[in-house]
Amino acid sequence: AMDAAAMDAAAMDAAAMVARAQLPAANLEGGSAVPPGDRGSMGSACCCTGPAGCASDAVLTDPGVSVGMATCAGSSNGAGSAAAPSAAPKPGPAGAGPPSRYTWAVPYVLFASSVCFALGSGMTVKFFPLFFVNDCLMAPAQVQMIYVLVPLVMAAMSTVATKISQRFGRAQVMLVFKLVGIGCLVSMACLDGWVAAATPGQPQHTLRVVVVASIYIVRTGLMNCTYPLEESLLMDHVQKSARARWKSLDSISVFGWCGSAALGGYLADRYSYSATFLVTAAIQLVGTLVQIPLLFIARRHEAPDPSPKDAARGGIAPLRSAAAGAEAAAVEGVQ
């Protein structure tokens, strides 16, 4: 009679264990996540009841990542054990990893950086043609050839930057390209005297002018080819209802672009174009350093729109999901 009672108790324990393990098991098979509101209660919940204890709690991760594994002890005498079905977590789409708690700061960082770049670039962009004509002694037709090549190089570099960002991350590519572009601008300022030392009309002077013009073309391509990546970061970290408002702030950058041109003209008249280039490089370096936090708080890759299959499995980038939890609530503060 005692053996029969013990067997009945073990059967009841097994049935209770299976009933409590159904939710984690379904999440494992379907790849869905526990709703954000249940994380506090489910994170420490035991997967079985009865006299047998819980060998390990269910391992829960952030929204968008599957439930891990639940293992429970068996009968009251510890002889048997049962484990819930385990499976490797199913990753969501690219860029859907656990976001930083500071993702709300991404648009602010991008805006501050864009203001710095607008102030710095506005000081020199309008004076590059004058630099080539007055300091490099180039003909107007030759100067226009440079500006024919610039958009072609920008388009090519933009494609390259996008491809590289898919492997190393968008913020990483933005920082590296901008630092190299700033280095090119400093090189142009340092090579101004090198060009002036050559005799105009001689092959040596022509070679030096070609070197400086080539550096300018590469510099312009590097500094502007990251614009699609910046826009991608902004759109990924701002709610749709607030995107128009953030884009409207570009008018402030345009104002800074035009206002700083007066300062650039003053520096060019009082000192030289090289001095203006160096001041611009310093301001743009500040704008680049402002973007360093993006390495830690922004997604490395673009978050694609969730497919129906991803939506059913729960593998949706938290900031693009309707049920984004605390992360989405934080981003709402941007509005």
N, C-alpha and C positions, 0 to 999 in steps of 0.2 A: 504493500500500500504506500509505504514511504517512497519507494522507487518511482511508482506511478505519479505521486504528487510532485516529485522532483522533476520528472520529465514534463509534466504539465506546466510547471513554473518556467522551465527552460524554453518551452514552446511559446509561452506568453512573452517572455523576454525577447525572443527572436522576432515575434510579430511586431512588438512595440518598436524595436530597433529599425525594422524595415519601414514602418510608417514614418518615423522621424527622419529617416535617411532619404525618403522619396524626394523631398524638395532639393537638397544638395545634389542628389543623383540626376534629377531632371535638369538642373542647371549645368551639370557636367556634360550631359549628352547633348543638350541644345546649345551650349555655349553662352547662355544668358547669364546676367549678373543678378545678384540679390538686389532688390530695390534699395535705393539710397536710404530711405526711411527705416529700413530693417537692419541696417548695418550695426547699429548699437546693440540691438537685442540678439542678432544672430551671431555676432562676432565671438561671443563666449558661450553660446548655447551648446549643450552636449547633444550628441547625435543619437543617444540611446537612453533608456530608462530602466528601472528595475534595480535589483541588488548589484548587478555588475556595473562597475564604474566606466567612465569614458576614457579611453586610452589617449586620445588626442582630439582637440576641438577642431571644428571645421575651419579651414584656412580661407579667410576672405580677403579679397584685395579691393582696389579702387573700382568704381563703376566702369564697365567696359571690359573688365578682365574676369575670366571665368573663375568659379569656385574651385578650390584646390582639391584636397582629399580628406575624407572622414574615416577614421578607423575606430572601431568600438570593441570592447572586451566581450567575451562570450558569456558562459554560464557563471553562476555564483561561485563555483569552486575554481574558476580560472582555467579550466581545461580546454574550453573551446573559444573560438574567436571568429568574428565575421567582419568583413570590410566592405564599405560601400564602393560601388564601381568608381575607379579612378581613371582619369584621362589627363593628358597634357593640356594646359590652358590654350585656348584657341585665340590667337592674336586678332585684334581688330584691324581696320585699314591702316595704311601708313599714316604716321603722325598721331595715332589714337592712343598713345601711351599715357601713363598717368601724368596729368598736367601739374605744373607748379601752382602753389597757392597764390603766387603773385602774377598770374597771367593777366590779371586786370591792368597791370602796369604797362603792358606791351604797347598799346596805342600812345600812352604818354611819353614813353621812351622814344618811339618813332617820331612823334611830333617835335620833341625837343631837339632831336638830331637833325630833322629836316630844317628847322629854323637856323641852326648853326651852319648847315651847308648852304642855305640860301644867302645868308649874310656873307659868307666867305666867297662863294662863287660869283655873287653879284659884283664884287669888287674887281674881278679880273676878266670875266667872260666877255664884256664889251670892249676890252682893250687888247685882246689877243691879236686881232687883225692889225692894230696899230703897232704892236710889238713886232710882228713879222715884217711890216713895211718899214718902220723907222729903225729898228735895231738889227734886223736880219737882212734888210735891204732887198726884200722880195718884191716882185712886180704884183700888181693887183690880181692879174690872172692867175699867178701862182698861188696867191693866198686863197683864191676861190677854189682852186683844185683841192686844197686841204679840206675845205668845208664840203666838198663833194665826197671825199673819202670818209669823213667822220661818221655820218649816219650808217654807212655800210659796215664800218668796223663796229659800231655800237650794236647793230642788229646781230652780227656774228658773235660778239662777245656775250650778248644777252642769252643767246642759245647755249653757249658754252657754260655760262654761269648757272643756268637752269639745270643743265645736265649734271654739273658737279654738285649742285645743292641736293640733288636726289640721293647722293651718296654720303656727303659730309654734313649736310644741314644748311638751311638758308642763312641763319645769322652768321655762321662760320664763314660762308662764302662772301657775304656782304663785308665783313670786317677785313678779310684778307685782300679783297679786290680794292677796297677803298684805301687801305694802307699802302698798297703798291701804287695806286693812282696819286696819292699825296707825295710819295717818293719821287714819282716822275715830275711833278710840278716843282719840287725842290731842285731836281736836276736841271730843269729848264732855267731856273733862276741862277744856278751856279755856272751854267754854260754860256750865259749871256756875254760875259767878258771873253770867253774862249772864241766865240763867233766874231766879236768885234776886233780881236787881235789879228784875224786873217785879212788879207787884201781882197777887197771886193772885186769880183769878176774872175778871180783865180779859182782853179779846181779845188784848192784846199778850202776856200771860203764856201764854195758850193756844197762840198761834202759836209762841212760843219752845219750849214743851214739845213740840209736834208736830215741830219741826225736830230737836230732840235725839233724840226717839224714832225719827224716820226715819233719822237717822245711825246709830243703834244697830242698826236692822233691816238696813241695807245692810252695816254692819260685820260683823255676825254671818253674813250670807250669804257675804260675801267670804272670811272666815276659814275657813269650813267647807266651801265648795263645791269646794275643791281636794282633798278627801280621796280621791275616786275616782282622781284622777291620781297621788297619792302611792302608793296601793295598786297601781296599774298599774305604776309604776316599780319597786316592790319585787318584784312577781311576775315582771317581765321580767328582773331581774338576780339572782335567787336560784334555785338549782336546786330542782326540785319536792320532793326529799327533805328540804330544809331550810326550806321555807316555813312549816311548822307551828311550828318552833322560833323563827323570827323573829316570827311573829304572837304567840307566847306572851310575847314581851317587852313587849307592850302592857300587861301587868299592872303593869310598873314605871311606865309613864306614868300609869296610873290611881292608883297609890299617890302619885306626885308631885302629881297633881291634887287629891287629898283632903288631903295634908299641907300644901300651900301655902295652902289655905283658911284655916287658923289664922293664918298670917302676914297674909293679906289682911284678916281680921277685926281683927287688932291695928292695922294701919295705918289702917283705916277709923275705928276708935274713937279713936285717938290724934290723927290728922290729919283726913282727910276722904276721901270716896269718890274725889274727883278725884286725890288723891295716890296712891291705890291703882291707879287707871287708868294713871297715868303710869309707875309701877313695872312694871305688867303690859306696857305698850307697850315699855318698854326690854328686858324679858326676851324678848318675842316678836320684837323686832328682832334680837336675838342669834340666835334660832332661825332667822330668815329668812336672815341672813348666812351661817349654817352651810350653807345649801342652795346657795350660789353655786357650789361645785364641780360641782354637777349640770349646770350649763350646759355643761360641757366634757367630762364623763365619762359622762353618761347619754344614752340614745337619745332623740331628739327626739319620736318617735312610737311608738305601741304596736307591738310585734312580733307579728303574727298567727300563729296556728298554720299551719304550712306545708301547702299543698295537695299532693296527689300529683304534680301537674305541677311545682310548685316544688321538691319533693324530688328529682324526677328530673333537673331542670336544675341542682340545686345551689344555688338561690337561697334558702337558708334563713338566717334570722338566726343568727349564730354561737352565741349563748348558748342558743338553742333547738334546736340541731342535735345529733345524736348524735356527730358527728365535728366538734367545735367547735375543735379544735386547742388552742393555748396559751391562748386566751381562756377556754375552758371549764375548763381546768386551773386557771387563776387563781381562777375563781369557786368551784371546789371547796374552796378554802381557807376560804370563808365557813362551811362546815359545821363 
